[in-house]
Amino acid sequence: MKKSLIALLVATLPAAAFADVTIYGTLKAGVENVDNGVTKKTNIDDLGSRIGFKGSEDLGSGLKAIWQVETGFAIDGGHSGSSADGTYSGSNSGTFANRNSFVGLQSSLGTLRLGNISNYGDSDMGTVDVWQYNSNALGLGIFTRDNTRLKNSVRYDLPAVVPGLTASLQYGAKEDKTANTSDRETSVLGLGYENSGFFGKYSYTHESKVSVANDKHQLEVGYNANNLFVGLGYKQSKGDVSSTHLSALATKAQVAAIQQEVDAAAPLIGNNASLKSTEYALTAAYTLGAFTPKFTYAQGQDIKAGSYKLNDTGYKQFVLGVDYALSKRTTIGAQYGQIKLEDNAAVLVNNGEDKIKAFGVNMIHSF
């Protein structure tokens, strides 16, 4: 009865109510077999499904009002079998407008938006991560961990004065002022250039101090044309444990425990020492008809604390797979991946086991 009333209500709305509104989305699901050395399990997971509504209004004189509301949801029922904290993460599911959502203005002077907005890494980068997955062993979730949405933020994108050139500035407010908050003021700078298939993109993120401030640099360069994709990524982060690659594999409790160990080492490395992590990623793919075989290799070096190196805290990773396009909007894929943790990293985040292995198949449909 309720569904009938809703359908009747929608049917009676004037056509103008839907003018300049676009409905879009992606459904992503897969089966993943994950073995972390302690447990081996098979999960049926949502891989980041979302639905969105966007539109604009011409205000005259070259000025437009723009808006977008995008929401992630889990078509598998909402629980992630591989999330470190046992909660769903693939779509950030559970809250309306939990993905890239904003209201703003656009003109020849650029674009200004307010809301829960993708940072430059999320909107323009992550090109080296060509995979669909839930387990980090099946994609570059470690390397791209900072490519996300920034809540309570304002973002300004410069106009495209030079073809192929993009630039943006973004600020996220620290709205939680309580004593023990982990909330941070965040500033993001993004720069990019594309020409004749070649691209180069860079982002810098500064997060205000909790114990120490976090500073993160990410660079991606490569070529994407003529059925060939080659991308190289470089990432350097400096700050507390949350800025390092270990945070992408650890639970919140493990991150806190690692930070306590760092703080306890203050007589050796200094009070409030910043941790520096450096990572690299390389991805190649080539499309042959409907098939796209692809390969990724990534590496994180040992973390440094001041002038000291925290030995055996790095990782190495590879992913190998293939996609098959059933149509322009529907793709199926399969991949195998492995993360090799060095000894101390394995102890800190994976119960002493040094390998995380996974195999997955997936299906993606966009509309």
C-alpha positions as CSV (number, residue, x, y, z in Angstrom):
1,M,0.0,0.0,0.0
2,K,2.8,2.4,0.9
3,K,4.6,1.7,-2.3
4,S,1.4,2.3,-4.3
5,L,0.9,5.7,-2.6
6,I,4.5,6.7,-3.2
7,A,4.2,5.8,-6.9
8,L,1.0,7.7,-7.2
9,L,2.5,10.8,-5.6
10,V,5.6,10.7,-7.9
11,A,3.3,10.3,-10.9
12,T,1.3,13.4,-10.0
13,L,4.4,15.7,-9.7
14,P,4.8,18.1,-12.5
15,A,7.6,17.4,-15.1
16,A,9.3,20.6,-14.0
17,A,10.1,19.0,-10.7
18,F,12.5,16.7,-12.4
19,A,14.0,19.2,-14.8
20,D,17.8,19.2,-14.9
21,V,18.1,16.2,-12.5
22,T,20.3,13.3,-13.4
23,I,20.0,9.9,-11.6
24,Y,23.2,7.8,-11.8
25,G,24.8,5.0,-9.9
26,T,26.9,1.8,-9.8
27,L,26.1,-1.6,-8.5
28,K,29.2,-3.6,-7.5
29,A,29.3,-7.1,-6.0
30,G,31.8,-9.9,-5.8
31,V,32.9,-13.1,-4.1
32,E,36.3,-13.0,-2.3
33,N,38.3,-15.8,-0.7
34,V,40.7,-14.3,1.8
35,D,43.5,-16.0,3.7
36,N,45.4,-13.9,6.3
37,G,47.3,-16.9,7.7
38,V,45.1,-17.1,10.8
39,T,41.7,-17.5,9.2
40,K,40.5,-18.4,5.7
41,K,37.1,-17.4,4.6
42,T,34.9,-16.7,1.6
43,N,32.8,-13.6,1.5
44,I,30.0,-12.3,-0.7
45,D,30.6,-8.6,-0.6
46,D,29.3,-5.3,-1.9
47,L,32.3,-3.6,-3.4
48,G,31.2,0.0,-3.3
49,S,27.7,0.4,-4.7
50,R,26.2,3.9,-4.8
51,I,23.3,6.0,-6.2
52,G,23.3,9.7,-6.8
53,F,21.2,12.6,-7.9
54,K,22.6,15.7,-9.4
55,G,21.4,18.8,-11.2
56,S,21.9,22.5,-11.9
57,E,20.0,25.7,-12.4
58,D,21.0,28.5,-14.8
59,L,21.0,31.7,-12.8
60,G,22.0,33.9,-15.7
61,S,25.1,35.8,-16.7
62,G,27.1,32.6,-16.9
63,L,26.4,31.6,-13.3
64,K,24.9,28.2,-12.4
65,A,23.7,26.7,-9.1
66,I,24.9,23.1,-8.9
67,W,24.1,20.3,-6.5
68,Q,24.7,16.6,-5.9
69,V,23.6,14.0,-3.4
70,E,25.4,10.6,-3.5
71,T,24.8,7.7,-1.2
72,G,26.6,4.4,-0.7
73,F,24.7,1.3,0.1
74,A,25.5,-2.4,0.5
75,I,23.6,-4.8,-1.8
76,D,25.0,-7.8,0.2
77,G,23.1,-6.8,3.4
78,G,25.7,-4.5,4.9
79,H,28.4,-6.5,6.7
80,S,31.9,-6.8,5.4
81,G,33.6,-10.0,6.2
82,S,37.1,-8.6,5.7
83,S,36.9,-5.2,7.3
84,A,39.5,-4.8,10.1
85,D,36.9,-3.6,12.6
86,G,34.2,-5.9,11.5
87,T,32.0,-3.2,10.0
88,Y,31.1,-2.5,6.4
89,S,33.4,-0.1,4.5
90,G,33.0,-0.7,0.8
91,S,30.4,2.1,0.2
92,N,30.6,3.9,3.5
93,S,27.1,2.6,3.8
94,G,24.4,3.5,6.3
95,T,23.8,7.3,6.0
96,F,22.1,9.3,3.3
97,A,24.6,11.6,1.4
98,N,27.6,9.7,2.9
99,R,29.5,10.1,-0.4
100,N,30.3,13.1,-2.6
101,S,27.4,15.5,-1.8
102,F,27.3,19.3,-2.1
103,V,25.6,22.5,-3.1
104,G,27.6,25.2,-4.9
105,L,28.1,27.7,-7.7
106,Q,29.8,27.5,-11.1
107,S,30.9,30.2,-13.5
108,S,33.8,31.2,-15.7
109,L,35.7,32.0,-12.5
110,G,35.6,28.4,-11.3
111,T,33.5,26.1,-9.1
112,L,32.8,26.6,-5.4
113,R,31.1,23.8,-3.4
114,L,30.1,23.2,0.2
115,G,29.4,19.8,1.8
116,N,30.8,16.3,2.1
117,I,33.1,16.6,-0.8
118,S,35.6,14.3,-2.5
119,N,39.2,15.5,-2.0
120,Y,41.4,15.8,-5.0
121,G,42.8,12.3,-4.6
122,D,39.3,10.8,-4.6
123,S,37.9,12.9,-7.5
124,D,40.9,13.1,-9.8
125,M,43.6,10.6,-8.7
126,G,43.7,6.9,-7.7
127,T,44.4,6.1,-11.4
128,V,46.9,3.4,-10.5
129,D,44.1,1.6,-8.6
130,V,42.2,-0.1,-11.4
131,W,40.7,-2.8,-9.3
132,Q,37.3,-3.6,-7.7
133,Y,37.6,-5.2,-4.3
134,N,36.8,-5.2,-0.6
135,S,40.0,-6.9,0.7
136,N,43.1,-4.7,0.5
137,A,44.9,-7.7,-0.9
138,L,42.9,-7.4,-4.1
139,G,43.7,-3.8,-4.9
140,L,45.6,-0.7,-3.9
141,G,43.5,0.2,-0.8
142,I,46.7,0.7,1.2
143,F,48.3,3.1,-1.3
144,T,45.0,5.1,-1.9
145,R,43.9,5.1,1.7
146,D,43.7,8.9,1.8
147,N,41.5,9.3,-1.3
148,T,38.2,10.0,0.4
149,R,35.5,12.5,1.1
150,L,36.2,15.5,3.4
151,K,33.2,16.3,5.6
152,N,32.2,19.8,6.6
153,S,34.4,21.2,3.8
154,V,34.5,23.9,1.1
155,R,36.3,23.2,-2.2
156,Y,37.2,25.6,-5.0
157,D,38.2,24.4,-8.4
158,L,40.0,26.8,-10.7
159,P,38.5,27.3,-14.2
160,A,40.1,25.4,-17.1
161,V,42.1,28.3,-18.4
162,V,44.7,26.0,-19.9
163,P,43.2,22.9,-21.6
164,G,44.1,19.8,-19.6
165,L,45.1,21.7,-16.5
166,T,43.2,21.2,-13.2
167,A,43.7,22.8,-9.8
168,S,41.8,22.8,-6.6
169,L,41.9,24.1,-3.0
170,Q,39.8,22.5,-0.2
171,Y,39.4,23.1,3.5
172,G,37.7,20.9,6.1
173,A,36.6,22.4,9.4
174,K,37.4,20.8,12.8
175,E,33.9,21.0,14.3
176,D,34.5,18.7,17.3
177,K,36.3,20.8,19.9
178,T,36.2,18.3,22.8
179,A,39.5,17.6,24.6
180,N,40.1,14.0,23.3
181,T,38.9,14.5,19.8
182,S,40.7,13.0,16.8
183,D,39.0,15.5,14.5
184,R,41.4,17.7,12.5
185,E,41.4,20.8,10.4
186,T,42.3,19.6,6.9
187,S,43.7,21.5,3.9
188,V,44.1,19.9,0.5
189,L,45.9,21.2,-2.7
190,G,45.4,19.4,-6.0
191,L,47.2,19.9,-9.3
192,G,46.9,17.9,-12.5
193,Y,47.7,18.1,-16.2
194,E,46.6,15.8,-19.1
195,N,47.7,16.0,-22.7
196,S,47.7,13.4,-25.6
197,G,47.1,10.5,-23.2
198,F,49.9,11.5,-20.8
199,F,48.9,12.7,-17.3
200,G,50.5,13.9,-14.1
201,K,48.6,14.6,-10.9
202,Y,49.7,15.7,-7.4
203,S,47.9,16.2,-4.1
204,Y,49.1,17.6,-0.8
205,T,47.1,17.2,2.4
206,H,47.8,18.9,5.8
207,E,45.9,17.7,8.8
208,S,46.2,19.7,12.0
209,K,47.8,18.4,15.1
210,V,46.4,15.8,17.5
211,S,49.7,14.4,18.9
212,V,51.5,15.6,15.7
213,A,50.3,17.1,12.5
214,N,50.0,14.9,9.4
215,D,51.5,16.0,6.0
216,K,50.8,13.7,3.0
217,H,52.1,13.9,-0.6
218,Q,50.8,11.8,-3.5
219,L,52.0,11.9,-7.1
220,E,50.7,9.9,-10.1
221,V,52.1,10.0,-13.6
222,G,51.4,7.8,-16.7
223,Y,49.9,7.2,-20.0
224,N,46.3,6.3,-20.8
225,A,45.4,6.0,-24.6
226,N,45.3,3.6,-27.5
227,N,44.1,0.7,-25.3
228,L,47.2,1.0,-23.0
229,F,47.3,2.2,-19.5
230,V,50.6,2.6,-17.5
231,G,50.6,4.4,-14.2
232,L,53.2,5.1,-11.6
233,G,52.4,6.3,-8.1
234,Y,54.5,7.8,-5.3
235,K,53.3,8.5,-1.8
236,Q,55.1,10.1,1.2
237,S,53.4,10.6,4.5
238,K,54.7,12.2,7.7
239,G,52.8,12.3,11.0
240,D,51.3,10.0,13.6
241,V,50.5,6.3,13.0
242,S,47.3,7.1,11.2
243,S,49.3,8.6,8.4
244,T,51.3,5.5,7.7
245,H,50.6,2.4,5.6
246,L,50.1,0.3,8.8
247,S,46.9,2.2,9.5
248,A,45.3,0.8,6.4
249,L,45.7,-2.8,7.6
250,A,45.2,-2.3,11.4
251,T,42.1,-2.0,13.5
252,K,41.5,1.1,15.5
253,A,42.7,-0.7,18.6
254,Q,45.9,-1.8,16.8
255,V,46.5,1.8,15.6
256,A,46.2,3.0,19.2
257,A,48.5,0.3,20.5
258,I,51.1,1.1,17.8
259,Q,50.9,4.8,18.8
260,Q,51.4,3.9,22.4
261,E,54.6,1.9,21.5
262,V,55.8,5.0,19.6
263,D,55.1,7.3,22.5
264,A,56.9,4.8,24.9
265,A,60.0,5.1,22.7
266,A,60.2,8.8,23.2
267,P,63.5,8.6,25.1
268,L,65.1,7.1,22.0
269,I,63.3,8.9,19.1
270,G,62.1,12.1,20.9
271,N,58.7,13.3,22.1
272,N,55.9,13.5,19.6
273,A,58.1,12.1,16.9
274,S,56.7,12.1,13.4
275,L,56.6,8.9,11.5
276,K,57.6,9.0,7.8
277,S,56.4,6.3,5.4
278,T,57.2,6.1,1.6
279,E,55.3,4.0,-0.9
280,Y,55.4,3.2,-4.6
281,A,52.9,1.7,-7.0
282,L,53.0,0.6,-10.6
283,T,50.0,-0.6,-12.7
284,A,49.8,-1.7,-16.3
285,A,46.7,-2.7,-18.4
286,Y,46.0,-3.4,-22.0
287,T,42.6,-3.8,-23.7
288,L,42.2,-6.5,-26.3
289,G,38.7,-6.4,-27.6
290,A,36.5,-7.1,-24.6
291,F,39.3,-8.3,-22.4
292,T,41.6,-6.1,-20.2
293,P,44.4,-8.0,-18.5
294,K,46.1,-5.9,-15.8
295,F,48.9,-6.1,-13.2
296,T,49.9,-4.0,-10.2
297,Y,52.9,-4.0,-8.0
298,A,53.2,-1.9,-4.8
299,Q,55.8,-1.5,-2.1
300,G,55.9,0.4,1.3
301,Q,59.4,1.0,2.8
302,D,60.3,0.7,6.4
303,I,58.8,3.5,8.5
304,K,61.2,6.1,9.9
305,A,60.9,8.0,13.2
306,G,63.2,11.0,13.1
307,S,66.6,9.7,12.3
308,Y,65.7,6.2,13.3
309,K,64.4,3.4,11.1
310,L,61.7,1.1,12.4
311,N,63.1,-2.1,10.8
312,D,60.9,-4.6,9.0
313,T,57.8,-2.4,9.0
314,G,57.3,-2.3,5.2
315,Y,55.2,-4.4,2.8
316,K,55.2,-5.6,-0.8
317,Q,52.1,-6.4,-2.8
318,F,51.0,-7.6,-6.3
319,V,47.6,-8.0,-8.0
320,L,47.1,-9.9,-11.3
321,G,43.7,-10.1,-13.0
322,V,41.5,-9.6,-16.0
323,D,38.2,-7.7,-16.8
324,Y,35.7,-8.7,-19.5
325,A,33.3,-6.1,-20.8
326,L,29.8,-7.6,-21.4
327,S,28.7,-4.1,-22.5
328,K,29.6,-0.5,-22.1
329,R,27.9,-0.5,-18.7
330,T,28.5,-4.1,-17.4
331,T,31.8,-5.7,-16.6
332,I,32.9,-8.9,-14.9
333,G,36.4,-9.5,-13.5
334,A,38.7,-11.8,-11.6
335,Q,41.9,-11.2,-9.8
336,Y,44.4,-12.7,-7.4
337,G,46.5,-10.7,-5.0
338,Q,49.0,-11.0,-2.2
339,I,50.4,-8.7,0.5
340,K,53.8,-9.7,2.0
341,L,54.4,-8.0,5.3
342,E,57.8,-7.7,6.8
343,D,58.3,-9.3,10.2
344,N,57.5,-6.3,12.5
345,A,54.6,-5.2,10.4
346,A,53.2,-8.7,10.5
347,V,53.4,-8.7,14.3
348,L,51.8,-5.3,14.6
349,V,48.8,-5.7,12.3
350,N,48.3,-9.4,11.3
351,N,49.0,-11.6,14.4
352,G,52.5,-12.3,13.3
353,E,51.4,-13.8,9.9
354,D,53.4,-12.3,7.1
355,K,51.1,-13.0,4.1
356,I,47.6,-12.0,3.2
357,K,46.3,-13.8,0.1
358,A,43.0,-13.4,-1.8
359,F,41.2,-14.4,-4.9
360,G,38.1,-12.6,-6.1
361,V,35.5,-12.4,-8.9
362,N,33.2,-9.4,-9.4
363,M,30.5,-7.9,-11.5
364,I,30.0,-4.1,-12.0
365,H,27.0,-2.4,-13.6
366,S,26.7,1.4,-14.0
367,F,23.6,3.4,-14.9
